[in-house]
Amino acid sequence: MAEPLNISISVAERTYRMVGIPAQDESYARDAARMLNELLKKEQQKLSYQKVGYSDRQDLLAMVAVKCMIEVLKLDEQHRDLQKTLFHKLGDLDALCKSVLSD
């Protein structure tokens, strides 16, 4: 098993040192930082175009964090719905197999 890593990532023009990241999560951490920076840039452009008075990076980070969590909640709900559907389909398949085998 690989040793945990200490990596540096940059988010919102600041560098953060992440300590004890599992080696298998390094690429996820780097991708997450890249995606956050892209979302921050888009949000900043959108808000400056709309002339909404967000004053600093903290406001932008908060907006992006809320939007990311909305997406996480939507995906979680979709995952639960998919699990329910799969569970019911497997139950139907099990019943069908039992009826065929009992004949």
C-alpha positions as CSV (number, residue, x, y, z in Angstrom):
1,M,0.0,0.0,0.0
2,A,1.4,3.4,-1.0
3,E,2.3,6.0,1.6
4,P,0.0,9.0,1.9
5,L,1.3,12.0,-0.1
6,N,1.8,15.7,0.8
7,I,0.8,17.7,-2.3
8,S,0.4,21.4,-3.1
9,I,-2.6,22.6,-5.1
10,S,-3.6,26.1,-6.1
11,V,-7.1,27.4,-5.7
12,A,-8.2,31.0,-6.2
13,E,-4.6,32.1,-6.7
14,R,-3.5,30.7,-3.3
15,T,-1.4,27.6,-2.8
16,Y,-2.6,25.0,-0.2
17,R,-0.6,22.1,1.1
18,M,-2.6,19.0,1.5
19,V,-1.1,16.6,3.9
20,G,-1.7,12.8,4.1
21,I,-3.6,12.5,0.8
22,P,-3.9,8.8,-0.2
23,A,-1.8,8.2,-3.3
24,Q,-4.8,7.0,-5.3
25,D,-6.6,10.3,-4.6
26,E,-3.8,12.6,-5.8
27,S,-5.2,12.9,-9.3
28,Y,-8.7,13.6,-7.9
29,A,-7.3,16.4,-5.7
30,R,-5.5,18.0,-8.6
31,D,-8.5,17.7,-10.9
32,A,-10.7,19.1,-8.2
33,A,-8.4,22.2,-7.8
34,R,-8.3,22.6,-11.6
35,M,-12.1,22.4,-11.9
36,L,-12.6,24.8,-9.0
37,N,-10.4,27.4,-10.6
38,E,-12.3,27.0,-13.9
39,L,-15.6,27.4,-12.1
40,L,-14.3,30.4,-10.2
41,K,-13.2,32.1,-13.4
42,K,-16.5,31.4,-15.1
43,E,-18.4,32.7,-12.0
44,Q,-16.3,35.8,-11.9
45,Q,-16.9,36.6,-15.5
46,K,-20.6,36.0,-15.2
47,L,-21.0,38.1,-12.1
48,S,-18.9,41.0,-13.5
49,Y,-21.0,40.9,-16.6
50,Q,-24.2,41.0,-14.6
51,K,-22.6,43.7,-12.4
52,V,-23.5,41.9,-9.2
53,G,-21.6,43.4,-6.3
54,Y,-19.5,40.5,-5.0
55,S,-16.4,42.1,-3.6
56,D,-13.8,39.4,-3.2
57,R,-12.7,35.8,-3.8
58,Q,-14.4,34.7,-0.6
59,D,-17.8,35.6,-2.2
60,L,-16.9,33.7,-5.4
61,L,-15.7,30.7,-3.4
62,A,-18.9,30.6,-1.5
63,M,-21.0,30.8,-4.6
64,V,-19.0,28.0,-6.3
65,A,-19.1,25.9,-3.2
66,V,-22.9,26.1,-3.0
67,K,-23.3,25.3,-6.7
68,C,-21.0,22.3,-6.3
69,M,-23.0,21.0,-3.3
70,I,-26.2,21.4,-5.3
71,E,-24.7,19.2,-8.0
72,V,-23.6,16.7,-5.3
73,L,-27.1,16.5,-3.8
74,K,-28.6,16.1,-7.3
75,L,-26.2,13.2,-8.1
76,D,-26.9,11.6,-4.7
77,E,-30.6,11.7,-5.3
78,Q,-30.1,10.2,-8.8
79,H,-27.9,7.5,-7.3
80,R,-30.6,6.6,-4.8
81,D,-33.3,6.5,-7.5
82,L,-31.1,4.3,-9.6
83,Q,-30.4,1.9,-6.7
84,K,-34.2,1.6,-6.0
85,T,-34.9,0.9,-9.7
86,L,-32.1,-1.7,-9.9
87,F,-33.3,-3.3,-6.6
88,H,-36.8,-3.6,-8.0
89,K,-35.6,-5.0,-11.4
90,L,-33.4,-7.5,-9.7
91,G,-36.4,-8.6,-7.6
92,D,-38.5,-9.0,-10.7
93,L,-35.7,-11.0,-12.3
94,D,-35.4,-13.2,-9.2
95,A,-39.1,-13.9,-9.2
96,L,-39.0,-14.7,-12.9
97,C,-36.0,-17.1,-12.4
98,K,-37.8,-18.8,-9.5
99,S,-41.0,-19.3,-11.6
100,V,-39.1,-20.8,-14.5
101,L,-37.0,-23.1,-12.3
102,S,-40.1,-24.3,-10.4
103,D,-41.9,-25.3,-13.6
